[in-house]
């Protein structure tokens, strides 16, 4: 678990714009650890966490004119059902709101990288690291009865 810099790059929704930004990062040998892209009509927001934020800042300064950066909570999780939900529940139990979150797909049976945008990253780190394993397991267990499930 760690704090990382996330870059939010505001893109015009046109062919080639995403390719130009990500190619500039690639040419500078900056690896993208996690990304998400959402659109809002004519514009989109590319959110990325890179292996070298200092270099990414320089590249984005030259390659694009509209971007911002902020701190995010980044965690390596097991690539299994419920891993992401467990962290979300721990944050909820400590009354920490998640503004948005995303994760990498991860390799089958491997690990995945999860990114959480929260108001206070330090407080979120404490909440996740101070939770007892039994707390998260109890919050994760949901029992349903086939008789109660209706289509």
Phi and psi in radians as a Rosetta constraint file:
Dihedral C 1 N 2 CA 2 C 2 CIRCULARHARMONIC -2.765 0.35
Dihedral N 2 CA 2 C 2 N 3 CIRCULARHARMONIC 2.865 0.35
Dihedral C 2 N 3 CA 3 C 3 CIRCULARHARMONIC -1.659 0.35
Dihedral N 3 CA 3 C 3 N 4 CIRCULARHARMONIC 2.367 0.35
Dihedral C 3 N 4 CA 4 C 4 CIRCULARHARMONIC -2.321 0.35
Dihedral N 4 CA 4 C 4 N 5 CIRCULARHARMONIC 2.836 0.35
Dihedral C 4 N 5 CA 5 C 5 CIRCULARHARMONIC -1.544 0.35
Dihedral N 5 CA 5 C 5 N 6 CIRCULARHARMONIC 2.306 0.35
Dihedral C 5 N 6 CA 6 C 6 CIRCULARHARMONIC -1.966 0.35
Dihedral N 6 CA 6 C 6 N 7 CIRCULARHARMONIC 2.417 0.35
Dihedral C 6 N 7 CA 7 C 7 CIRCULARHARMONIC -1.856 0.35
Dihedral N 7 CA 7 C 7 N 8 CIRCULARHARMONIC 2.239 0.35
Dihedral C 7 N 8 CA 8 C 8 CIRCULARHARMONIC -1.853 0.35
Dihedral N 8 CA 8 C 8 N 9 CIRCULARHARMONIC 1.928 0.35
Dihedral C 8 N 9 CA 9 C 9 CIRCULARHARMONIC -1.832 0.35
Dihedral N 9 CA 9 C 9 N 10 CIRCULARHARMONIC 2.142 0.35
Dihedral C 9 N 10 CA 10 C 10 CIRCULARHARMONIC -1.618 0.35
Dihedral N 10 CA 10 C 10 N 11 CIRCULARHARMONIC 2.019 0.35
Dihedral C 10 N 11 CA 11 C 11 CIRCULARHARMONIC -1.969 0.35
Dihedral N 11 CA 11 C 11 N 12 CIRCULARHARMONIC 2.530 0.35
Dihedral C 11 N 12 CA 12 C 12 CIRCULARHARMONIC -1.330 0.35
Dihedral N 12 CA 12 C 12 N 13 CIRCULARHARMONIC 2.387 0.35
Dihedral C 12 N 13 CA 13 C 13 CIRCULARHARMONIC -1.416 0.35
Dihedral N 13 CA 13 C 13 N 14 CIRCULARHARMONIC 1.370 0.35
Dihedral C 13 N 14 CA 14 C 14 CIRCULARHARMONIC -2.412 0.35
Dihedral N 14 CA 14 C 14 N 15 CIRCULARHARMONIC 2.654 0.35
Dihedral C 14 N 15 CA 15 C 15 CIRCULARHARMONIC -1.007 0.35
Dihedral N 15 CA 15 C 15 N 16 CIRCULARHARMONIC 2.368 0.35
Dihedral C 15 N 16 CA 16 C 16 CIRCULARHARMONIC 1.638 0.35
Dihedral N 16 CA 16 C 16 N 17 CIRCULARHARMONIC -0.293 0.35
Dihedral C 16 N 17 CA 17 C 17 CIRCULARHARMONIC -1.203 0.35
Dihedral N 17 CA 17 C 17 N 18 CIRCULARHARMONIC -0.832 0.35
Dihedral C 17 N 18 CA 18 C 18 CIRCULARHARMONIC -1.071 0.35
Dihedral N 18 CA 18 C 18 N 19 CIRCULARHARMONIC -0.766 0.35
Dihedral C 18 N 19 CA 19 C 19 CIRCULARHARMONIC -1.063 0.35
Dihedral N 19 CA 19 C 19 N 20 CIRCULARHARMONIC -0.675 0.35
Dihedral C 19 N 20 CA 20 C 20 CIRCULARHARMONIC -1.123 0.35
Dihedral N 20 CA 20 C 20 N 21 CIRCULARHARMONIC -0.776 0.35
Dihedral C 20 N 21 CA 21 C 21 CIRCULARHARMONIC -1.186 0.35
Dihedral N 21 CA 21 C 21 N 22 CIRCULARHARMONIC -0.851 0.35
Dihedral C 21 N 22 CA 22 C 22 CIRCULARHARMONIC -1.215 0.35
Dihedral N 22 CA 22 C 22 N 23 CIRCULARHARMONIC -0.544 0.35
Dihedral C 22 N 23 CA 23 C 23 CIRCULARHARMONIC -1.165 0.35
Dihedral N 23 CA 23 C 23 N 24 CIRCULARHARMONIC -0.703 0.35
Dihedral C 23 N 24 CA 24 C 24 CIRCULARHARMONIC -1.060 0.35
Dihedral N 24 CA 24 C 24 N 25 CIRCULARHARMONIC -0.714 0.35
Dihedral C 24 N 25 CA 25 C 25 CIRCULARHARMONIC -1.143 0.35
Dihedral N 25 CA 25 C 25 N 26 CIRCULARHARMONIC -0.761 0.35
Dihedral C 25 N 26 CA 26 C 26 CIRCULARHARMONIC -1.082 0.35
Dihedral N 26 CA 26 C 26 N 27 CIRCULARHARMONIC -0.747 0.35
Dihedral C 26 N 27 CA 27 C 27 CIRCULARHARMONIC -1.094 0.35
Dihedral N 27 CA 27 C 27 N 28 CIRCULARHARMONIC -0.512 0.35
Dihedral C 27 N 28 CA 28 C 28 CIRCULARHARMONIC -1.512 0.35
Dihedral N 28 CA 28 C 28 N 29 CIRCULARHARMONIC 0.109 0.35
Dihedral C 28 N 29 CA 29 C 29 CIRCULARHARMONIC 1.087 0.35
Dihedral N 29 CA 29 C 29 N 30 CIRCULARHARMONIC 0.633 0.35
Dihedral C 29 N 30 CA 30 C 30 CIRCULARHARMONIC -1.717 0.35
Dihedral N 30 CA 30 C 30 N 31 CIRCULARHARMONIC 2.125 0.35
Dihedral C 30 N 31 CA 31 C 31 CIRCULARHARMONIC -1.552 0.35
Dihedral N 31 CA 31 C 31 N 32 CIRCULARHARMONIC 2.328 0.35
Dihedral C 31 N 32 CA 32 C 32 CIRCULARHARMONIC -1.523 0.35
Dihedral N 32 CA 32 C 32 N 33 CIRCULARHARMONIC 2.066 0.35
Dihedral C 32 N 33 CA 33 C 33 CIRCULARHARMONIC -1.403 0.35
Dihedral N 33 CA 33 C 33 N 34 CIRCULARHARMONIC -0.732 0.35
Dihedral C 33 N 34 CA 34 C 34 CIRCULARHARMONIC -2.647 0.35
Dihedral N 34 CA 34 C 34 N 35 CIRCULARHARMONIC 2.615 0.35
Dihedral C 34 N 35 CA 35 C 35 CIRCULARHARMONIC -2.669 0.35
Dihedral N 35 CA 35 C 35 N 36 CIRCULARHARMONIC 2.732 0.35
Dihedral C 35 N 36 CA 36 C 36 CIRCULARHARMONIC -2.526 0.35
Dihedral N 36 CA 36 C 36 N 37 CIRCULARHARMONIC 2.622 0.35
Dihedral C 36 N 37 CA 37 C 37 CIRCULARHARMONIC -2.341 0.35
Dihedral N 37 CA 37 C 37 N 38 CIRCULARHARMONIC 2.210 0.35
Dihedral C 37 N 38 CA 38 C 38 CIRCULARHARMONIC -2.244 0.35
Dihedral N 38 CA 38 C 38 N 39 CIRCULARHARMONIC 2.650 0.35
Dihedral C 38 N 39 CA 39 C 39 CIRCULARHARMONIC -2.040 0.35
Dihedral N 39 CA 39 C 39 N 40 CIRCULARHARMONIC 2.709 0.35
Dihedral C 39 N 40 CA 40 C 40 CIRCULARHARMONIC -2.390 0.35
Dihedral N 40 CA 40 C 40 N 41 CIRCULARHARMONIC 1.141 0.35
Dihedral C 40 N 41 CA 41 C 41 CIRCULARHARMONIC 1.364 0.35
Dihedral N 41 CA 41 C 41 N 42 CIRCULARHARMONIC -1.917 0.35
Dihedral C 41 N 42 CA 42 C 42 CIRCULARHARMONIC -1.440 0.35
Dihedral N 42 CA 42 C 42 N 43 CIRCULARHARMONIC -0.162 0.35
Dihedral C 42 N 43 CA 43 C 43 CIRCULARHARMONIC -2.263 0.35
Dihedral N 43 CA 43 C 43 N 44 CIRCULARHARMONIC 2.789 0.35
Dihedral C 43 N 44 CA 44 C 44 CIRCULARHARMONIC -2.414 0.35
Dihedral N 44 CA 44 C 44 N 45 CIRCULARHARMONIC 2.879 0.35
Dihedral C 44 N 45 CA 45 C 45 CIRCULARHARMONIC -2.159 0.35
Dihedral N 45 CA 45 C 45 N 46 CIRCULARHARMONIC 2.073 0.35
Dihedral C 45 N 46 CA 46 C 46 CIRCULARHARMONIC -1.704 0.35
Dihedral N 46 CA 46 C 46 N 47 CIRCULARHARMONIC 2.072 0.35
Dihedral C 46 N 47 CA 47 C 47 CIRCULARHARMONIC -1.895 0.35
Dihedral N 47 CA 47 C 47 N 48 CIRCULARHARMONIC 2.195 0.35
Dihedral C 47 N 48 CA 48 C 48 CIRCULARHARMONIC -2.374 0.35
Dihedral N 48 CA 48 C 48 N 49 CIRCULARHARMONIC 2.536 0.35
Dihedral C 48 N 49 CA 49 C 49 CIRCULARHARMONIC -2.036 0.35
Dihedral N 49 CA 49 C 49 N 50 CIRCULARHARMONIC 2.214 0.35
Dihedral C 49 N 50 CA 50 C 50 CIRCULARHARMONIC -2.036 0.35
Dihedral N 50 CA 50 C 50 N 51 CIRCULARHARMONIC 2.843 0.35
Dihedral C 50 N 51 CA 51 C 51 CIRCULARHARMONIC -1.300 0.35
Dihedral N 51 CA 51 C 51 N 52 CIRCULARHARMONIC -0.310 0.35
Dihedral C 51 N 52 CA 52 C 52 CIRCULARHARMONIC -2.424 0.35
Dihedral N 52 CA 52 C 52 N 53 CIRCULARHARMONIC 1.488 0.35
Dihedral C 52 N 53 CA 53 C 53 CIRCULARHARMONIC -1.100 0.35
Dihedral N 53 CA 53 C 53 N 54 CIRCULARHARMONIC -0.577 0.35
Dihedral C 53 N 54 CA 54 C 54 CIRCULARHARMONIC -1.095 0.35
Dihedral N 54 CA 54 C 54 N 55 CIRCULARHARMONIC -0.813 0.35
Dihedral C 54 N 55 CA 55 C 55 CIRCULARHARMONIC -1.189 0.35
Dihedral N 55 CA 55 C 55 N 56 CIRCULARHARMONIC -0.658 0.35
Dihedral C 55 N 56 CA 56 C 56 CIRCULARHARMONIC -1.085 0.35
Dihedral N 56 CA 56 C 56 N 57 CIRCULARHARMONIC -0.690 0.35
Dihedral C 56 N 57 CA 57 C 57 CIRCULARHARMONIC -1.031 0.35
Dihedral N 57 CA 57 C 57 N 58 CIRCULARHARMONIC -0.761 0.35
Dihedral C 57 N 58 CA 58 C 58 CIRCULARHARMONIC -1.137 0.35
Dihedral N 58 CA 58 C 58 N 59 CIRCULARHARMONIC -0.822 0.35
Dihedral C 58 N 59 CA 59 C 59 CIRCULARHARMONIC -1.098 0.35
Dihedral N 59 CA 59 C 59 N 60 CIRCULARHARMONIC -0.804 0.35
Dihedral C 59 N 60 CA 60 C 60 CIRCULARHARMONIC -1.115 0.35
Dihedral N 60 CA 60 C 60 N 61 CIRCULARHARMONIC -0.611 0.35
Dihedral C 60 N 61 CA 61 C 61 CIRCULARHARMONIC -1.076 0.35
Dihedral N 61 CA 61 C 61 N 62 CIRCULARHARMONIC -0.534 0.35
Dihedral C 61 N 62 CA 62 C 62 CIRCULARHARMONIC -1.597 0.35
Dihedral N 62 CA 62 C 62 N 63 CIRCULARHARMONIC -0.605 0.35
Dihedral C 62 N 63 CA 63 C 63 CIRCULARHARMONIC -1.577 0.35
Dihedral N 63 CA 63 C 63 N 64 CIRCULARHARMONIC -0.389 0.35
Dihedral C 63 N 64 CA 64 C 64 CIRCULARHARMONIC -2.587 0.35
Dihedral N 64 CA 64 C 64 N 65 CIRCULARHARMONIC 2.687 0.35
Dihedral C 64 N 65 CA 65 C 65 CIRCULARHARMONIC -1.867 0.35
Dihedral N 65 CA 65 C 65 N 66 CIRCULARHARMONIC -0.174 0.35
Dihedral C 65 N 66 CA 66 C 66 CIRCULARHARMONIC -2.253 0.35
Dihedral N 66 CA 66 C 66 N 67 CIRCULARHARMONIC 1.746 0.35
Dihedral C 66 N 67 CA 67 C 67 CIRCULARHARMONIC -2.725 0.35
Dihedral N 67 CA 67 C 67 N 68 CIRCULARHARMONIC 2.801 0.35
Dihedral C 67 N 68 CA 68 C 68 CIRCULARHARMONIC -2.446 0.35
Dihedral N 68 CA 68 C 68 N 69 CIRCULARHARMONIC 2.902 0.35
Dihedral C 68 N 69 CA 69 C 69 CIRCULARHARMONIC -2.406 0.35
Dihedral N 69 CA 69 C 69 N 70 CIRCULARHARMONIC 2.685 0.35
Dihedral C 69 N 70 CA 70 C 70 CIRCULARHARMONIC -2.727 0.35
Dihedral N 70 CA 70 C 70 N 71 CIRCULARHARMONIC 2.916 0.35
Dihedral C 70 N 71 CA 71 C 71 CIRCULARHARMONIC -1.496 0.35
Dihedral N 71 CA 71 C 71 N 72 CIRCULARHARMONIC 2.468 0.35
Dihedral C 71 N 72 CA 72 C 72 CIRCULARHARMONIC -2.357 0.35
Dihedral N 72 CA 72 C 72 N 73 CIRCULARHARMONIC 2.769 0.35
Dihedral C 72 N 73 CA 73 C 73 CIRCULARHARMONIC -1.569 0.35
Dihedral N 73 CA 73 C 73 N 74 CIRCULARHARMONIC 2.192 0.35
Dihedral C 73 N 74 CA 74 C 74 CIRCULARHARMONIC -2.096 0.35
Dihedral N 74 CA 74 C 74 N 75 CIRCULARHARMONIC 2.297 0.35
Dihedral C 74 N 75 CA 75 C 75 CIRCULARHARMONIC -2.354 0.35
Dihedral N 75 CA 75 C 75 N 76 CIRCULARHARMONIC 2.506 0.35
Dihedral C 75 N 76 CA 76 C 76 CIRCULARHARMONIC -1.588 0.35
Dihedral N 76 CA 76 C 76 N 77 CIRCULARHARMONIC 2.198 0.35
Dihedral C 76 N 77 CA 77 C 77 CIRCULARHARMONIC -2.096 0.35
Dihedral N 77 CA 77 C 77 N 78 CIRCULARHARMONIC 2.742 0.35
Dihedral C 77 N 78 CA 78 C 78 CIRCULARHARMONIC -1.162 0.35
Dihedral N 78 CA 78 C 78 N 79 CIRCULARHARMONIC 2.483 0.35
Dihedral C 78 N 79 CA 79 C 79 CIRCULARHARMONIC -1.512 0.35
Dihedral N 79 CA 79 C 79 N 80 CIRCULARHARMONIC 1.401 0.35
Dihedral C 79 N 80 CA 80 C 80 CIRCULARHARMONIC -2.572 0.35
Dihedral N 80 CA 80 C 80 N 81 CIRCULARHARMONIC 2.729 0.35
Dihedral C 80 N 81 CA 81 C 81 CIRCULARHARMONIC -1.026 0.35
Dihedral N 81 CA 81 C 81 N 82 CIRCULARHARMONIC 2.321 0.35
Dihedral C 81 N 82 CA 82 C 82 CIRCULARHARMONIC 1.618 0.35
Dihedral N 82 CA 82 C 82 N 83 CIRCULARHARMONIC -0.191 0.35
Dihedral C 82 N 83 CA 83 C 83 CIRCULARHARMONIC -1.105 0.35
Dihedral N 83 CA 83 C 83 N 84 CIRCULARHARMONIC -0.817 0.35
Dihedral C 83 N 84 CA 84 C 84 CIRCULARHARMONIC -1.156 0.35
Dihedral N 84 CA 84 C 84 N 85 CIRCULARHARMONIC -0.753 0.35
Dihedral C 84 N 85 CA 85 C 85 CIRCULARHARMONIC -1.070 0.35
Dihedral N 85 CA 85 C 85 N 86 CIRCULARHARMONIC -0.619 0.35
Dihedral C 85 N 86 CA 86 C 86 CIRCULARHARMONIC -1.090 0.35
Dihedral N 86 CA 86 C 86 N 87 CIRCULARHARMONIC -0.761 0.35
Dihedral C 86 N 87 CA 87 C 87 CIRCULARHARMONIC -1.174 0.35
Dihedral N 87 CA 87 C 87 N 88 CIRCULARHARMONIC -0.768 0.35
Dihedral C 87 N 88 CA 88 C 88 CIRCULARHARMONIC -1.023 0.35
Dihedral N 88 CA 88 C 88 N 89 CIRCULARHARMONIC -0.681 0.35
Dihedral C 88 N 89 CA 89 C 89 CIRCULARHARMONIC -1.194 0.35
Dihedral N 89 CA 89 C 89 N 90 CIRCULARHARMONIC -0.718 0.35
Dihedral C 89 N 90 CA 90 C 90 CIRCULARHARMONIC -1.060 0.35
Dihedral N 90 CA 90 C 90 N 91 CIRCULARHARMONIC -0.725 0.35
Dihedral C 90 N 91 CA 91 C 91 CIRCULARHARMONIC -1.150 0.35
Dihedral N 91 CA 91 C 91 N 92 CIRCULARHARMONIC -0.741 0.35
Dihedral C 91 N 92 CA 92 C 92 CIRCULARHARMONIC -1.082 0.35
Dihedral N 92 CA 92 C 92 N 93 CIRCULARHARMONIC -0.719 0.35
Dihedral C 92 N 93 CA 93 C 93 CIRCULARHARMONIC -1.064 0.35
Dihedral N 93 CA 93 C 93 N 94 CIRCULARHARMONIC -0.465 0.35
Dihedral C 93 N 94 CA 94 C 94 CIRCULARHARMONIC -1.752 0.35
Dihedral N 94 CA 94 C 94 N 95 CIRCULARHARMONIC 0.264 0.35
Dihedral C 94 N 95 CA 95 C 95 CIRCULARHARMONIC 1.031 0.35
Dihedral N 95 CA 95 C 95 N 96 CIRCULARHARMONIC 0.677 0.35
Dihedral C 95 N 96 CA 96 C 96 CIRCULARHARMONIC -1.832 0.35
Dihedral N 96 CA 96 C 96 N 97 CIRCULARHARMONIC 2.082 0.35
Dihedral C 96 N 97 CA 97 C 97 CIRCULARHARMONIC -1.410 0.35
Dihedral N 97 CA 97 C 97 N 98 CIRCULARHARMONIC 2.428 0.35
Dihedral C 97 N 98 CA 98 C 98 CIRCULARHARMONIC -1.739 0.35
Dihedral N 98 CA 98 C 98 N 99 CIRCULARHARMONIC 1.983 0.35
Dihedral C 98 N 99 CA 99 C 99 CIRCULARHARMONIC -1.183 0.35
Dihedral N 99 CA 99 C 99 N 100 CIRCULARHARMONIC -0.769 0.35
Dihedral C 99 N 100 CA 100 C 100 CIRCULARHARMONIC -2.843 0.35
Dihedral N 100 CA 100 C 100 N 101 CIRCULARHARMONIC 2.869 0.35
Dihedral C 100 N 101 CA 101 C 101 CIRCULARHARMONIC -2.718 0.35
Dihedral N 101 CA 101 C 101 N 102 CIRCULARHARMONIC 2.740 0.35
Dihedral C 101 N 102 CA 102 C 102 CIRCULARHARMONIC -2.771 0.35
Dihedral N 102 CA 102 C 102 N 103 CIRCULARHARMONIC 2.888 0.35
Dihedral C 102 N 103 CA 103 C 103 CIRCULARHARMONIC -2.595 0.35
Dihedral N 103 CA 103 C 103 N 104 CIRCULARHARMONIC 2.828 0.35
Dihedral C 103 N 104 CA 104 C 104 CIRCULARHARMONIC -1.342 0.35
Dihedral N 104 CA 104 C 104 N 105 CIRCULARHARMONIC 2.828 0.35
Dihedral C 104 N 105 CA 105 C 105 CIRCULARHARMONIC -1.215 0.35
Dihedral N 105 CA 105 C 105 N 106 CIRCULARHARMONIC -0.593 0.35
Dihedral C 105 N 106 CA 106 C 106 CIRCULARHARMONIC 1.303 0.35
Dihedral N 106 CA 106 C 106 N 107 CIRCULARHARMONIC 2.739 0.35
Dihedral C 106 N 107 CA 107 C 107 CIRCULARHARMONIC -1.461 0.35
Dihedral N 107 CA 107 C 107 N 108 CIRCULARHARMONIC 2.648 0.35
Dihedral C 107 N 108 CA 108 C 108 CIRCULARHARMONIC -0.994 0.35
Dihedral N 108 CA 108 C 108 N 109 CIRCULARHARMONIC 2.143 0.35
Dihedral C 108 N 109 CA 109 C 109 CIRCULARHARMONIC 1.301 0.35
Dihedral N 109 CA 109 C 109 N 110 CIRCULARHARMONIC 0.055 0.35
Dihedral C 109 N 110 CA 110 C 110 CIRCULARHARMONIC -1.786 0.35
Dihedral N 110 CA 110 C 110 N 111 CIRCULARHARMONIC -2.432 0.35
Dihedral C 110 N 111 CA 111 C 111 CIRCULARHARMONIC -2.043 0.35
Dihedral N 111 CA 111 C 111 N 112 CIRCULARHARMONIC 2.822 0.35
Dihedral C 111 N 112 CA 112 C 112 CIRCULARHARMONIC -2.361 0.35
Dihedral N 112 CA 112 C 112 N 113 CIRCULARHARMONIC 2.667 0.35
Dihedral C 112 N 113 CA 113 C 113 CIRCULARHARMONIC -1.821 0.35
Dihedral N 113 CA 113 C 113 N 114 CIRCULARHARMONIC 2.172 0.35
Dihedral C 113 N 114 CA 114 C 114 CIRCULARHARMONIC -1.925 0.35
Dihedral N 114 CA 114 C 114 N 115 CIRCULARHARMONIC 2.436 0.35
Dihedral C 114 N 115 CA 115 C 115 CIRCULARHARMONIC -2.124 0.35
Dihedral N 115 CA 115 C 115 N 116 CIRCULARHARMONIC 2.237 0.35
Dihedral C 115 N 116 CA 116 C 116 CIRCULARHARMONIC -2.151 0.35
Dihedral N 116 CA 116 C 116 N 117 CIRCULARHARMONIC 2.194 0.35
Dihedral C 116 N 117 CA 117 C 117 CIRCULARHARMONIC -1.678 0.35
Dihedral N 117 CA 117 C 117 N 118 CIRCULARHARMONIC 1.970 0.35
Dihedral C 117 N 118 CA 118 C 118 CIRCULARHARMONIC -2.232 0.35
Dihedral N 118 CA 118 C 118 N 119 CIRCULARHARMONIC 2.829 0.35
Dihedral C 118 N 119 CA 119 C 119 CIRCULARHARMONIC -1.160 0.35
Dihedral N 119 CA 119 C 119 N 120 CIRCULARHARMONIC -0.647 0.35
Dihedral C 119 N 120 CA 120 C 120 CIRCULARHARMONIC -2.317 0.35
Dihedral N 120 CA 120 C 120 N 121 CIRCULARHARMONIC 1.741 0.35
Dihedral C 120 N 121 CA 121 C 121 CIRCULARHARMONIC -1.116 0.35
Dihedral N 121 CA 121 C 121 N 122 CIRCULARHARMONIC -0.716 0.35
Dihedral C 121 N 122 CA 122 C 122 CIRCULARHARMONIC -1.075 0.35
Dihedral N 122 CA 122 C 122 N 123 CIRCULARHARMONIC -0.753 0.35
Dihedral C 122 N 123 CA 123 C 123 CIRCULARHARMONIC -1.139 0.35
Dihedral N 123 CA 123 C 123 N 124 CIRCULARHARMONIC -0.682 0.35
Dihedral C 123 N 124 CA 124 C 124 CIRCULARHARMONIC -1.140 0.35
Dihedral N 124 CA 124 C 124 N 125 CIRCULARHARMONIC -0.691 0.35
Dihedral C 124 N 125 CA 125 C 125 CIRCULARHARMONIC -1.094 0.35
Dihedral N 125 CA 125 C 125 N 126 CIRCULARHARMONIC -0.733 0.35
Dihedral C 125 N 126 CA 126 C 126 CIRCULARHARMONIC -1.106 0.35
Dihedral N 126 CA 126 C 126 N 127 CIRCULARHARMONIC -0.753 0.35
Dihedral C 126 N 127 CA 127 C 127 CIRCULARHARMONIC -1.081 0.35
Dihedral N 127 CA 127 C 127 N 128 CIRCULARHARMONIC -0.753 0.35
Dihedral C 127 N 128 CA 128 C 128 CIRCULARHARMONIC -1.276 0.35
Dihedral N 128 CA 128 C 128 N 129 CIRCULARHARMONIC -0.696 0.35
Dihedral C 128 N 129 CA 129 C 129 CIRCULARHARMONIC -1.380 0.35
Dihedral N 129 CA 129 C 129 N 130 CIRCULARHARMONIC -0.433 0.35
Dihedral C 129 N 130 CA 130 C 130 CIRCULARHARMONIC -1.537 0.35
Dihedral N 130 CA 130 C 130 N 131 CIRCULARHARMONIC -0.120 0.35
Dihedral C 130 N 131 CA 131 C 131 CIRCULARHARMONIC -1.282 0.35
Dihedral N 131 CA 131 C 131 N 132 CIRCULARHARMONIC 2.392 0.35
Dihedral C 131 N 132 CA 132 C 132 CIRCULARHARMONIC -1.321 0.35
Dihedral N 132 CA 132 C 132 N 133 CIRCULARHARMONIC 2.512 0.35
Dihedral C 132 N 133 CA 133 C 133 CIRCULARHARMONIC -0.961 0.35
Dihedral N 133 CA 133 C 133 N 134 CIRCULARHARMONIC -0.617 0.35
Dihedral C 133 N 134 CA 134 C 134 CIRCULARHARMONIC -1.158 0.35
Dihedral N 134 CA 134 C 134 N 135 CIRCULARHARMONIC -0.537 0.35
Dihedral C 134 N 135 CA 135 C 135 CIRCULARHARMONIC -1.073 0.35
Dihedral N 135 CA 135 C 135 N 136 CIRCULARHARMONIC -0.861 0.35
Dihedral C 135 N 136 CA 136 C 136 CIRCULARHARMONIC -1.191 0.35
Dihedral N 136 CA 136 C 136 N 137 CIRCULARHARMONIC -0.616 0.35
Dihedral C 136 N 137 CA 137 C 137 CIRCULARHARMONIC -1.164 0.35
Dihedral N 137 CA 137 C 137 N 138 CIRCULARHARMONIC -0.726 0.35
Dihedral C 137 N 138 CA 138 C 138 CIRCULARHARMONIC -1.119 0.35
Dihedral N 138 CA 138 C 138 N 139 CIRCULARHARMONIC -0.702 0.35
Dihedral C 138 N 139 CA 139 C 139 CIRCULARHARMONIC -1.252 0.35
Dihedral N 139 CA 139 C 139 N 140 CIRCULARHARMONIC -0.397 0.35
Dihedral C 139 N 140 CA 140 C 140 CIRCULARHARMONIC -1.498 0.35
Dihedral N 140 CA 140 C 140 N 141 CIRCULARHARMONIC -0.403 0.35
Dihedral C 140 N 141 CA 141 C 141 CIRCULARHARMONIC -1.400 0.35
Dihedral N 141 CA 141 C 141 N 142 CIRCULARHARMONIC 2.099 0.35
Dihedral C 141 N 142 CA 142 C 142 CIRCULARHARMONIC -2.250 0.35
Dihedral N 142 CA 142 C 142 N 143 CIRCULARHARMONIC 2.109 0.35
Dihedral C 142 N 143 CA 143 C 143 CIRCULARHARMONIC -1.835 0.35
Dihedral N 143 CA 143 C 143 N 144 CIRCULARHARMONIC 2.343 0.35
Dihedral C 143 N 144 CA 144 C 144 CIRCULARHARMONIC -2.237 0.35
Dihedral N 144 CA 144 C 144 N 145 CIRCULARHARMONIC 2.679 0.35
Dihedral C 144 N 145 CA 145 C 145 CIRCULARHARMONIC -1.873 0.35
Dihedral N 145 CA 145 C 145 N 146 CIRCULARHARMONIC 2.333 0.35
Dihedral C 145 N 146 CA 146 C 146 CIRCULARHARMONIC -1.004 0.35
Dihedral N 146 CA 146 C 146 N 147 CIRCULARHARMONIC -0.492 0.35
Dihedral C 146 N 147 CA 147 C 147 CIRCULARHARMONIC -1.222 0.35
Dihedral N 147 CA 147 C 147 N 148 CIRCULARHARMONIC -0.429 0.35
Dihedral C 147 N 148 CA 148 C 148 CIRCULARHARMONIC -1.571 0.35
Dihedral N 148 CA 148 C 148 N 149 CIRCULARHARMONIC -0.235 0.35
Dihedral C 148 N 149 CA 149 C 149 CIRCULARHARMONIC -1.499 0.35
Dihedral N 149 CA 149 C 149 N 150 CIRCULARHARMONIC 2.169 0.35
Dihedral C 149 N 150 CA 150 C 150 CIRCULARHARMONIC -2.213 0.35
Dihedral N 150 CA 150 C 150 N 151 CIRCULARHARMONIC 2.480 0.35
